[in-house]
Amino acid sequence: MKISGAELFTQALKREGVKHLFGFPGGVVIPIFDVLFSEPEIRVILTRHEQGAVHAADGYARSTGRTGVCLVTSGPGATNTITGLATANFDAVPIVCFTGQVARKMIGNDAFQEADIVGISRPVTKHNYLVTDRKDLAKIIKQAFTLASSGKPGPVLVDLPVDILKEEGDSHYPESVTIRGYNPVTKGHPGQIKKTAHALGQARKPLFYVGGGIHISGAADIFRKIVEKTRVPVVSSLMGIGAFPSDHPKNLGMLGMHGTYAANMAVTHTDLLFAIGTRFDDRVTGDLSKFAPEARIIHIDIDPAAIARNVPVEIPIVGDARIILEQLYTLLKSPSIEDWLKQIVKWKEEHPLTFSQDGKRLAPEAVIKTISDVFPDAIISTEVGQNQMWAALYYNFHKPRTLLTSGGLGTMGYGFPAAIGAQIGNPDRTVIDIAGDGSIQMNIQELATAALNELPVIVAILNNGYLGMVRQWQELFFNRRYSSTCLQRGVNCPPNCDQKPGQVCPPYTPDFVKLAEAYRAIGMRVTRMEDVRPALKEAGKSKTKPVLIDFIVEREANVFPMVPAGVAINKMMFDKRAQE
């Protein structure tokens, strides 16, 4: 039976088990949307911006473990996906992004809404395709889903010329495909695994360091068994949070630039650092020459290019983290580490996570801790900046795939559409976007998407009136010269604003409560600590409407601990006010 390319596309999605498609239509993809119009098995979520569609597919994928799918039109529709694709690529998120393209005969002729999206997206995708022959369409779609979800996952882009979507041809869709030169290793080398077990057993100050790869591989359960068997403490990257319960006695928290004192000190003094599914990025390592200076390093990663890229590795193991840890488990014995465990307890006691409050406005850390108390099992997405770091430090994560955040690219505007995708994929879970007042405005138009799809996503805005993380750097390293970071600054403000008492600032723009209501969402504003918990509980009652809570927090609250860029991670700065 002959069917059109658009019909084959839809059948392919059904064969891949796709139930949700995030997208935005345009001229060249009308044939696909026309077929989807009568397709009951695939729910199309119309976002209000193509970047929102990719981030929503990303949040769907991170929270469910399934491949996220999005569809946009050619030209500006396709180019609007780039930030979302780069975000997913950095954090190894499986997405298949379909873009429309002008007819094949028009490619290269500067046709209306033509863009070389294959060339543009090549640096920020795992792979991409331009379909040039109708008979290759099914095979390419199958390859795209295979590549996106296997090995080190990532976004794959498929560019679809409109004439191929209209052309009729074979309806066959392959069960599997072979991709030349692509054969990811999953099982670890037995010799390297034996070396690892021996090294861990002999270590006196061992430390596990987990990254995002432990979520991707589904290794959290076996990893917890290994920790319980060996008693070895754990630190995590931002992306690794949730792989091991935050409140577990062996969890020292996040390490790096805004890592905990215990985590950074443990990494500095460990004699064996066992890293699982992580990149050793610069926000974690600080001064590379002083990172884990006493340690032998073991590194598990499915991407061989990630191993020893930034730090010297003594025992590399290429493969899937879950499979390797299962291979390792039976070989492990508990090392003799009593003195090490006592030292770690001392570090925890020396500098616990604390914060100060000016008494006039809310402490953002207190808001996060209350969110954690009221919604202990929520899926948390974040924007990027101070809100992201406060969430990582003060929310108590218990399960994998419950923190959705842009770790590698640091994309402002990620959190809210990602929360929408997570709510679509997890309709029975509470999903909360912890946002800053700057970053939420980058994709706030998606309130319409949440409202019309009756998604009870809660948006908790930590509103300090600034681009907070940049302002923090300006305060600490640029003599409080708050250049272009005050979100209340108006044309009549003095050139050198010093926030003197009594100074009259322009009213904050926008009024988030009224804006939420304009989108037919629920809007609240909280200014007092005693109102935080009641507002959150009220928000939790909503079953069909998004809820936006505007928490007016201390304007110059900073994220501590903090390690200045480029120095050793044991050279931490602390909040002096909290210690007084």
N, C-alpha and C positions, 0 to 999 in steps of 0.2 A: 504494500500500500504506500502510495506517495503522500507525503505530508510536507507542509511548509517548514522552513527553518525555525520560525517562531513556535510552531507546534512541537517540533522536535526538542527545542529548548525547554519547553514546559514539561514535556514527558521526561526529559533528562533530570530536571529538578525533582520530580516525583520519584524517579528511580533512585536518586541519591538521598531520599528521605527528607527533603526540604519541606518544612511546614510553614516557614515564615520568610518573607522576602522584604527587605527594606529598600525603598527606592524613591525615585522622582522621575516622572515621564518627560519625554521630549519627542520631537518630530521623528527621529530615526528609530526609536524603540516603540513607537505606537503599535507595530505589528505584534510585539510580545505582550504589551499591556492589553491589547484586544483579545488575545487568547486567554490571558489570565483573568479577564473579566468574567469568563464563564467557567473558571476552574475552582471548584469548591475546596479542594485539598490544600491549596496554597493560599495563605493569608498575606496580602500585600499591605505593608505598613507604609503609608505615604508620609515621609518626613517633610520638613519645610526647607531643608537645605541638603545638598548632596554630601557635605561633610558630616552632617548629622546622620545620614543613612549609613555611612561607613562606620562611624563610632558606635551606632546602635548595633550593627552587625558584629562589631568587635565585642561589645558588652555581652551580647547574646552568646558569643562563642566562649569568652572567658568564663562565664558563669555556668554554662551548661556542658562544656567540653565538646559541643558539636560545632560544625563549620558554619560560620555566619555567611550570609549571602546578600548581596546588594546589586541593584540594577539602576543605571543612570543613562542619560542620553549623551550625545557626542559633544565635542567642543567644550564650552564652559562647564557643562554637566560633568564631563569626564575630568577636567582639570581640577574641579572642586573636590575631587576625591583624594588628591595627593597627600594632604596632611593626615587624613585618616589612614591611608595605606602605609605611610611612613611610620605612624604610631604603631600600627599592628606589626609591621615588619621588625621594628626595634624590639618588641616584646614577644615575638614569635606567636602570633595569634592567627589561627586558621580562618581565612576569609577568601571567598571567591567573589570578585567584583567584576560584573559584566558591564561593559560600556558600549553604547551605540557608536556607529561610525558611518560616515557618508558612503554612498555606493562605491564599489571598487574602482569604477572607471573615473570617479571624481577625486580619488585620493591623490594628493600631491598637486592639485589644481587650485588650491585656496578656495575650496567650496565653502558655502555658508556652514558655520559651526563645525568646521573640520579642525582637528588637532591631532598631532602625532602622539597619542597618549601612550603607545607602546614605548616610544623613545623617551617621553617625559617620565614615565613611571618605572623605567628599568632600574634605576638606583634604589627604589623604595619598595620593590616587590621581590618575592622569592623567585617568581618567574612570570612571564606574560606572553600572550599570544595575540596575533592578528589573524583572524580566520580569512583565508583567501579562496577557499574552495568549499562548496556546500557538502561534499562528501566527507570532509574532514571534521565537520562540526561536532558530531557525537564523540569522536575520539578525543578531540581537544577538550571538550567539557569534562569527560571522564578523567583525562590527565590532570586537568585543573583541580578537581576535587581530590584526586590522589596526592598531588604535590602539596596542596594546602594543608592536609591533615596528617601527613606522614613525615618521618624523620624529624628534623627541626621544623615545626609548623611555620606557616607564614602566609601572607596574602598573595593570591595569584589573580592576575587581571586577564580577562578575555575580551578582546575588542571585536565587535560584531557589525560588519557592514550591512546596511539596511537591505541591499538587494539579496544577500544571502538569507536574511530573515524571511523574505518573500518567496524565495526559490523553493520549488518542490523537489523532493528527493526521498531517499530511503529512510525508513523509520527506525532502523536497527540502532540499539544502544548497547555498547559492550558491557559485559559483566566485570571485566578487568582490563587493564592495559599494562604494557611493558614500556618503560621509559628508558631509552638507551643511556647508559652511564649513570643512572640513578638507582642506587641500591643501598639505602641507609643501613648501617650496622645497628643491631639492637642488643644482641647478647655481648656481654663483656668478655674480654680475654681471660680464661681461667687462671693463667699464670699471674696476671696483674691483680686479679681478685685475691689470690692466695697471698701475694705480697702485701696487699692492703690489710687483710686480716692480721697478718703477722705484725705489721707496723703499728696498727691500732692497739694490739695487745701489749706491745712493748712501750708505748708512749706513756709519759707521766703527766703531761699537760695537754691532752688531746681536746679538739674542738671541732664540732660539725658546723659547716657553713652552708646554708641552703638558699637556693635561688628559685626563680620562676619555673625552672625545668621540673621541679618536683611536683608542681601542680599539673603541668602539661602531661607528665607521664603517669599520673595517678599513683604516685609513690608514697603518699602521706601515711597510709596505714602501715606499710612495711617499715617505713622510716621510724615511726613511733615505736614499733616493736624493737627496733635496733637500739634506740635511745634507752628504752627501759631495760634492755639486756646489758648494755655496756655502761650505762650511767653517765655517758659523755655529754657535756653541756652543748647547747645549740645557740648559734647566732644566725640571723637571716638578713638577706638583702631586702629592699623595699618589695621587690617582686616575690620574695619567698614568704612573706608574712601570711599566716593562716595555714601553712603546711604543718605547723606544730603549734599546739595551743599557746596563746600568749601568756596565760596564767600558769603554765606548767613550771614547776620549780627549776627544771633544767633549761628553760628558755631565758636567755639573757637579753633578748630583744634585737632590734635592728642595729646594724653597725654602720659606720661611715660618717659622713659630714654631719648628720643630725642623729647619729646613733647614740645608744645609751652608754654611760660610763663603763658599766660592767662588760658590755659587748666589745667596745673598743680596746679596753685594757686586756681582755682575754685574748683577743686576736694579736695584740702586741707581744704577749708573753707565752703564747702556746708553742709547744714543740712539735705538734702535728695538726695541721689544718686540713680537714677532710671536706672538700667543696663538692657540692652536688647541684648541677644544673644552673650555673651562674657564670657571669661574664667577667667578674673582677673589674667593674668599671671604675672610673676615676672618682665618682662620688663615694665609693666604698673604700678605695685603697688610700686616697690622699697621696702623700709622697711615696711613690712606689719603692724607693730605695729603703724606706723605713717600715714597710708593710710586712707584718708577720716575720720579723727579722730572724727569729730563732726557730722557725718552723720548717719541717719537711711538708710538702704540699701534695695531697692526693686530689685529683680532679676527675669527676665523672661528668661527661657531657656527650650528647648525641651528635653534636657538631664538632668534628675534629679541629676545625679552624679556630674554635673558641679556646681550646686547651693550650696553655702556655703562651697565649697571645700577649698577655699583660704581665704575668708573673711566672717565674720558673716552677715547673711541676716535676716532681720526682717520680710519681706513679700516675701516669695518665691512663684513664679507662674510657674508651669510646663506646657508647651504647646508650640504651634506654635506661633511665635511672631506676624505674621500678624493677625491671628484669635483673639488673645488676645487683640491686640491694637484696632481692630475693635469693640470688646466687650467693651473696655474701653472708646472709643471716646465719646459716648453719655453721659457718666457719668461725664466727666471732666468739670471743671470750671477754669477760669484763676485766679491763685493765686495773692496775693498782693506782688509784688517783685520789685518795682521800685528802692529801695535802692540797691538791689542786682544787678540789671542791670546796674546801674551807676558805681558800684564797678568794674564790669567786663569790662566796657569801659575803666576805668582807667588802669586796668591790660594790656589790649590790647595796650594802648598808651605807657605804661612804657617800654615794651620790645617787639616791633614789630620784625618780622622776618627780619634780616639784614644779610649782608655778606660783606666780604672784598675781595679785588682783588690786587694781587701783581703788576699788570701792565705789567707783562711779559707774563703770560699765562692766559687762560680763567678762570673765576670763574665758577665752576660747577653749582652753584645755578643760575647764569645768563643763562646758557645753558638750564636748566630745565624750567625757566620762559619763555624763548623764544619758546621752544617746546610747552608750554601751550598756548602761544599766536598764534602760527602758526597753531596748531592742537588742537583746544579747545574741540573737541568731540571725540578724539582718545580713543582707548582701549590701556591702558598702562600696559605692563608687566615689571617686574624688575628682575634683578639678586639680590644678597644679599650683604649687606655691606653699604658703604657710598652712593652708587648710589641709593639704595633702600630708605634710609632715606631722601636724597635730593628730590627724586621724591615725597615721601609722604608729604613733607613740602612745596614744591614750585610749584608742578603742581596743577592746579585748576580743581578739579574733580567736575562734575556736575551731573552725573548719576550713579546708581548702576551698579555693574558688569563691571566697567571700570578700576579697578586696580587689576591686577593679580600678586600676590607676595607670596612667601613662608614665612608665618608669624610665624608659630609654630616651624618648623624644621630649618628654615633659610638655605635653600639649594642653594648653589652656583651652577650655571649651569641650574637653573630652567627657567629663564626668556625667553631665546630664543626659546627653543622648545615649551614653553607655548604660546608664541606669534604665532608660526606656527599653533598650534591648534586653537587659537582664530581667526586667519585669515581664516582658513578653515571653521570655524563655522559662521564667519561674513564677507563674501567675499566683501561686499560693505563698510566696515568700514576701517579707517586707524588704523593700529596696529603698535605700537612702543615698542621695547624692550630697556629700559634704563639700560645700563650695565656698569660694571667696566671692566677694561682691564684684571683683574685676572679671574673674574667669567665667562666672555664670552668664555674663552678658554676651559672651562670644557665640553661644548657641542657645540663647534663651527663647528664640522663636520656636523651639521644639516643645514649649508648653502647649502649643496647639496640637501637636502630635499626641502628647500624653493625655490631654483633655478629651480629644475626640475618640481616642481608643480606650477611654475609661480606665486609665492606668493610675493606680494610687501611689505613684512614686512620691516620696517625701524629699524635698530639697531644703537642706539646712544651710542657709547662707551665714557665714561668719563675717559680718559686715563691719569692717574697720575703716572704711572710707579711703583705703589705699590699695595700690598694687603691693600687697604686704611684704612678699619676700624681697622684692627689689628695694622697697623702702627700708627693710631691715639691713640690707647690705649698705645702703646709703647712710644709715645711722651709724653703723659700726665701722665702716671703712672710708666714708666720704664726708665726714664732718656734718652729718645730718642735712646735707644739701638735697632736699627732696625734689629732685628734678623730674617733672612729668609723672609722678607717682601718686599725687593726691587726686582722688576721683571727685572731690568736691570743688576743686579749683575752678574759678570762673574768670571771666575777662577782667573783672574789676578787683581781683585779689592783688595784694602787694607783691612786687617782684620777688622779695625774699621773705616768704611767709615763715614766721617763727612760732606760730600758734600761741601767742601771748594770751594770758587769761582775759576773758571778756571779748576777745576778737570774734567778730561775727562772720561766720562762714556761709556761703550760699547753701540753700537747702540741697539735700542729697538728691541726685537725679540718676535713675528713676525712683519713684516710689514703688518698691517691689510689691507691696501689698496690693496697691491699685492695679499694678501691671498683672499680677496673678489673677485678680478678679476680671480684668479685661479679657484674659484668655479662658475664662470660665473655670479657673482653678480656685482653690481655697488659699487665701493669703492671711498670714499672721505676722505680728511684730512682737518681739520679746526684748525687754530692756532690763529686767530684774531676774536675779538668780532664782527666786522663789517661783517664778512663772515658767521656768524652762521645762521642768518635768510635766506640769499640767498641759502645756502646749504640745509636747511630744505625744502624750497619751491621747490628746484630742486628735492629733494628726493621724495616729494609728487607727482611729475609728473609721477613717474614710476607706471605702471599698471601691469607689468608681471615679474619684476625682484626685488629681495630683494636688499636693499640699506644699506650699512654699512658706517657710518660716524665716523671717528676717531677724536674725539675732544680732543686736547692736553690741559689739564686743569692744574691748579696750583698744583704742586706736593704735597705740605703739607697743602692743604686746609682741614679743619676739619668740622665735622657736629656739629653745635650748634643750640639750647641749648643742654646740655648734663648733665645727672644726673649720678654720679659715682655709680657703682653697689652696691646695698645693703643699700643705704641711702634714706632718705625721698625724695619724688619727688619734693618738693618745694626747695630743695638745689641744684639749677641749676648752671652750669658753662656756661659762655657766651664768645663769640669771642671778646676778648679785642681789637683786631685791628679794628673791625667793629665799635666799640664804640668810638674810638679815633677821 
